[in-house]
C-alpha cells in the first residue's frame, strides 16, 4: 500500500464492515469512513479523504432497490454523480479506485451467465444509477477497478436471508419466487476477494459471486432446512409478487476473469451461507 493507507468508503455498511475485518486479517492498513464523517455526495469530504488515501474502495451506495423508483434523483446523486466526482478527484491525486457495482446493470434476459463483455441494459432506476456510476468512473480517466457483485448477504445489513428469517420466525407461510436465478454471495467472501484485488490493483471490470446457481425459492428451501424451520414454503413467479422495481431473472455471473487474481478457487454458495446461518 505504500505510506498511505487504503480508505474504505461506506465502511459501516454490510460489505464495508466485512471488508474492514478482512483487511485486519490480511494486514492491510486502512481507514474506514462512513456517514456522517464521509458523505460521498460532498466533494470537500471526498477531497479530504483522498488526501489520506493510498487507494480507495467505494462501498457507499444507495441500495434500496424499490425506494430508488420513488427517489431517483437521490439514487443518481449517490450511485452516479458522486462516483464520477470521486473518479475525477482520484485522477488528479493519482489514486486507484475499486468501486462496487451490481448484477442489476443487466436485464437478466440472457440464457447463460453474464461476462464482463456483455452489454448492460438495466431495468430499474437502481440499475440505471449504478450503470451511470460505472460509466462516469470510466470516463473520469482515473485508475479504476469495477467489481460487480450479486445476491449479497451479511451480518450488518438488510438482505434476502435476514428478511426471510424474520418472516419465518412469525410462523407465516412463505411464498418465494422461483424464476430469479443467481448465486447467493456472502459479503465476507466478497471482502476476501477485494483484499486480493487491493494487492494487485488490476484495472477494468470484474464479476464476483459464489460458485453454483440457485433460484430464490431454492435458496429459501436451503435456509429453512439449515435453520430447522418448518414453515409452509411455496414457489411463485415474479409477476405474482409485485414490487416497485423490476429484478433481473438471470443474475448468473461468469467469474473466469477474476479467478486468476484470487488466492484460491471461489467457494460454492452453500458453504458460506451455512456458516453465516450458524453464526446467527
N, C-alpha and C positions, 0 to 999 in steps of 0.2 A: 504493500500500500504506500510505501514511501513515508515521508514525515507526517503527512496529514491523514487523518482517519477517514474511513467510509462514513458518509452521512446517510441515514435512513429516514426518508420522509414517510409519514404515516406509521410511525414506529409502535403505536399502541393499538393498531387495528389487528384484525385476525391474522393476516400474513406477516405484518411488521413485527408483531410480538414474538412470533415463532422465528423470524429472521434474526432478531436480537439474540435469542437463545442459541441459534445455530452459529452466529458469529462468535459468541463467547466460547462455544465448544471448539470452534476451528481456530481460535486465537486471532481473529480478525478484529483489529481496533476499530471501534465505531462510535458515532454519536447518534442517538435516536431522538428524532424530533416529531412532534405532532401538535395538533391544536391544544392550547391556544398559542404556544410559543412559535409554531410554524403554521401559517395559513398559506397554502400553496398558491392562492389567488393574489397574494400580496407580493409584488416584485421586490420590495425592500427586504422582506423576510427571506425571500429566495436568495438575494444577493448576500445577505448576512450569513446564511447557511453555507453558501458556496465558498465564502472566504475561509471557512474552517475545513473544507472538504478536499480529500484526495480523489474521491469518486462519490457518486450518488446512486442510491437505489430508491426509486419513487414508487411507494406502495399507496400513496394518498390517492383517493378516488371517491367519486360519488357512485356508490354501488347499489343503491336501492332501485332495482330494475323497473318496478311498477311506478314508483314515485317519480322517476325520470320522465315518464309520459306527461305528468302534470307540471313538472318543474324543469322543463327542457333547458331554459337559459342557465339555471344553476348547474345542471349536469354538464353543459358545454363549457361553462366557466372553469369548472374543476378538471374535467376529463380531457378537455381540448385546449382552450386558450392558455391555461396555466402551464400545461405540458409544453406547448410551443414556446412560451416565455422562458421556462426552465432550460429548454434546448438552446435558445439564443444566448442566455446568460452563461450557460455551461460552455458554449463555443468560445465566448470571449475569455473565459477563465481557463480553457484547455482541459476541461474536466469530462471524463467518461460518465455517461448516464445509463443505468439499467432501468427501464420503465416497464411496469407490469400492465399487460393488456389481457384480452379475453377471447373465448370462442364466439362471443356474441357479435364479433365483426363479420361472421359468416351467416348465411341464411339457413344453413342446415339441410339444403336440398340435395347435396352431393351424395352419391351412393357408396362412397369409400371414405376412409379417414382423410382429413384435410392436411395438406402440406403447406409450408410457408410460401410456396409459389402460387397457391390458389387465390383467385381474385375475391377479395372481401365483398360482401353485399349484405350489410346489416338490416334487420327487420324490426328494430326497436330504437327508440331515442337513445337509450343507454348504449346500444351497439354502435349507433352513428356517432355518438360523442366520443366513444373510445377509439373508433377508427380515425376520427378527425385528430385526436391526440397523437396517434401513431404518425399520421401524415405531417402534422406540424413539427413533430420532433425530427422526423427525417429531413424536412425542408430547412430546419434551423442550421444544418451543417455541422452540428456537434458530433463527437464520437458517441454513438448510441448502440444499445442493445435493447431490443423489444422482446420481452418474454410473455407469450400468450399462455394463460392458464385456463383451466375449466373445472367446473363442478367442485370447487374448493370447499373444504370444511376445516374447522379448527376450534380450539378451546375458547378463543377470545372474539366471538362474533356470532351473529345470526347466520344460520345456514340450513340447508335441507335436513341434515342429520338432527340438529338440535330442535328444529321446528317439528319434525316428525315425532320425536320422542316426547316433546311437550304435549302434543295432541294425544299420543298413545297412552300417556300416563293418566289421562282423564277417563280411559276405558272406551273412548269413542271408536266407532267404526271408521276405518281409513280407506280413502279412495286415492289412488296414485296413478299418474299417467304411465302408460306402457309404450308410448310412441315417441319418447325422447330417449336417446341413447348416447352415452358418453362414458367417461372414466372418473369415478369418484377420486378426488385428489386431495390428500392431506396437505395443509399448509406447512406442516413440519417437513414433509418430503420435498415440497417446492422450495422451502428455505435452504435445505441441503444442496439442492441443485443450484440455487442462486449463489451460494458460497463458492461452488466450483467455478461459476462464471466470473465472479469477482476476481479470482486469482488469475484468470486467463484473459479477461477483458475482450471477448470477441465482439464483433460488430455485425449488425443485421437483425433479422427477425428469427426467433426460435419458438418452437412449440414444446411445452412440457405438460405431461399428465401421467398418472399411474398407468401401468400396462394393463391391457384387457379392457373389455367394454361390457356395459350392463345397462338395462333400461332403468328409469327411475323406480318403476314398480319392483323390478328385481333387486334393486338396491334397498328398497323398503323391506322386502322379504328378508334379506340378509340381516338388516339391522334388528328387526323384531326377533328373529331367530337367535341372534347373538345375545340379545338382552332378555331372552326368555319371556317375551310378551306375547299374549295370545289374542290380541285384538283381531277382529274380522278385518281382512285386508282384501280389497277388490280392485282390479285394474279398470282404468277409464282412459279416454282419449283426451288430448289437449283441448279439443273442441268442446268437451263436456265440462271443462274446468276453466271458465272464462277468467282471464287475467288481463290487466290493462295492457301489458307488454307481451308481444309475441316472443316465444322462445324457439331457438333452432331445434329441429327434430334430431338432426345428426350433429353431435358435438365432438365426434371422434377425431383425435389428432394422430397424425403420423409423426413420431418423435425421433426418427432416424437422424435428423440433422444435429440435434443436441447431444445424442448419446455419446459420441467420442469425447465430448468435453466434460463428462461426468466421471465421478470416481469409480463407478461400477454400474451394473445393469439397473434399469428402472424397475422398481418393485411392482408386482401385481397389486391391484387395488385392494384386494381382500385383507392382506396383512396389516397395512397401516390403519385401515378402517376398524379392524378387530381390536388393535392396540388402542385406538382412540376411544372406542366404546368401553373397553376395560378400564380406562383411566377416568371415566365419568363418575 
